């Protein structure tokens, strides 16, 4: 009984530590809140089921992102659709701390929406590297390991993705 309680406590700590990053990755890759919720739920159910079999606790983050990536790929295969319609940001979801910062907050949301729109137009390889680095906070080494590619290729894809986004967004803003 004590072992089961410890497992639940450990799972809860891991869930609270990684849920936002895993959700962010799934949401940016899928572009749909409902599907991202489903993927994240499946990933954390699998984590709970396999928690005792993960030998190295430092590899939990890798395990989570690898499992999330596999779930996303499974979803893509099941829908046979590589691009999904992105849900627009609902203005009621915007939390504003001070009324004076309203214009800045709206401008940031608009820029973020523009980036996400342009990100969806990128090749999946570039998009995934960008999302893993910028939104999930993984290191080059972690991304390379997760995607089973060379670290230099990660850097190259990230650089190209950033350049493409900068060029597209600067043309739209002009």
C-alpha positions in Angstrom: 0.0 0.0 0.0 2.8 2.4 0.8 4.5 1.7 -2.5 1.2 2.6 -4.4 0.9 5.8 -2.4 4.5 6.7 -3.2 3.8 6.0 -6.9 0.8 8.3 -6.8 2.8 11.1 -5.1 5.7 10.7 -7.6 3.3 10.7 -10.5 1.5 13.8 -9.2 4.9 15.7 -8.8 5.9 14.7 -12.4 2.5 15.6 -13.8 2.7 19.1 -12.2 6.2 19.6 -13.3 5.8 18.6 -17.0 2.1 19.0 -17.9 2.4 22.6 -19.3 5.5 21.8 -21.5 4.0 18.5 -22.8 0.7 20.3 -23.5 2.4 23.2 -25.2 4.3 20.8 -27.5 1.2 18.8 -28.3 -0.9 21.9 -28.9 1.7 23.6 -31.2 2.1 20.4 -33.2 -1.6 19.6 -33.5 -3.0 23.1 -33.6 -6.2 21.9 -31.9 -6.9 22.1 -28.1 -9.2 19.1 -28.0 -6.7 16.8 -29.7 -3.9 18.1 -27.6 -5.9 17.4 -24.5 -6.4 13.8 -25.7 -2.8 13.3 -26.5 -1.6 14.7 -23.1 -4.1 12.6 -21.2 -3.0 9.5 -23.0 0.7 10.3 -22.4 0.2 10.8 -18.7 -1.9 7.6 -18.4 1.0 5.8 -20.0 3.4 7.4 -17.6 1.4 6.3 -14.6 1.2 2.7 -16.0 5.0 2.6 -16.8 6.4 4.7 -13.9 7.8 1.7 -12.2 9.6 0.5 -15.3 11.4 3.7 -15.9 14.8 2.9 -14.4 16.5 6.3 -14.7 14.3 9.1 -13.2 16.4 11.7 -15.0 15.1 10.3 -18.2 11.4 11.0 -17.4 11.4 14.2 -19.4 12.8 12.4 -22.4 10.3 9.6 -22.0 7.4 12.1 -21.8 8.4 13.9 -25.0 9.2 10.7 -26.9 5.8 9.3 -25.9 4.0 12.6 -26.8 5.7 12.6 -30.2 4.7 9.0 -30.8 1.1 9.9 -29.8 1.1 12.9 -32.2 2.4 10.7 -35.0 -0.2 8.1 -34.3 -2.9 10.8 -34.4 -1.5 12.0 -37.8 -1.6 8.5 -39.2 -5.1 7.9 -37.9 -6.5 11.1 -39.4 -4.3 10.9 -42.5 -4.1 14.7 -42.3 -0.8 16.5 -41.7 -2.4 19.9 -41.2 -5.2 20.7 -38.9 -7.2 23.9 -38.5 -5.8 26.1 -35.7 -8.3 27.3 -33.1 -8.2 31.1 -32.9 -7.4 32.7 -29.6 -10.6 33.7 -27.8 -10.4 37.2 -26.5 -12.1 36.1 -23.3 -9.1 33.8 -22.6 -6.8 36.8 -22.4 -5.9 37.5 -18.8 -5.0 41.1 -18.2 -3.3 42.1 -15.0 -3.5 45.9 -15.4 -5.8 47.8 -17.7 -2.9 50.0 -18.9 -1.2 47.0 -20.4 -4.2 46.1 -22.5 -2.7 47.3 -25.8 0.6 45.5 -25.1 -1.3 42.3 -24.2 -3.4 42.4 -27.3 -0.4 43.1 -29.5 1.5 40.2 -28.0 -1.4 37.9 -28.6 -1.7 39.0 -32.2 2.0 38.5 -32.8 1.8 35.1 -31.1 -1.2 34.2 -33.3 0.7 35.4 -36.4 3.8 33.3 -35.5 1.6 30.2 -34.9 -0.1 30.7 -38.3 3.2 30.9 -40.1 4.6 28.0 -38.0 1.8 25.8 -39.4 3.0 26.6 -42.9 6.5 25.3 -42.2 7.8 21.9 -43.1 6.9 19.5 -40.2 10.6 18.8 -39.5 11.4 22.5 -39.0 8.2 23.1 -37.1 8.8 20.3 -34.7 12.4 21.4 -33.9 11.2 25.0 -33.4 8.3 23.9 -31.1 10.6 21.6 -29.0 13.2 24.3 -28.5 11.1 27.5 -28.2 7.9 26.2 -26.6 9.0 23.1 -24.7 12.4 24.3 -23.7 14.4 21.2 -24.6 18.1 21.5 -25.3 19.7 20.8 -28.6 21.0 17.5 -27.3 17.6 16.5 -26.0 15.9 17.3 -29.3 18.5 15.4 -31.2 18.0 12.4 -29.0 14.3 12.6 -29.2 14.1 12.9 -33.0 17.1 10.5 -33.4 19.0 13.0 -35.6 22.4 14.7 -35.2 22.7 17.7 -32.9 24.1 19.8 -35.8 21.0 19.0 -37.8 18.8 20.2 -35.0 20.7 23.5 -34.9 20.5 23.8 -38.7 16.7 23.2 -38.8 16.1 25.6 -35.9 18.1 28.3 -37.6 16.3 27.8 -40.9 12.9 27.7 -39.2 13.7 31.0 -37.4 14.9 32.6 -40.6 11.8 31.5 -42.5 9.5 32.8 -39.7 11.4 36.1 -39.6 11.2 36.6 -43.4 7.5 35.7 -43.5 6.4 37.8 -40.5 8.5 40.8 -41.6 6.8 40.8 -45.0 3.4 40.7 -43.3 4.1 43.4 -40.8 5.5 45.9 -43.4 
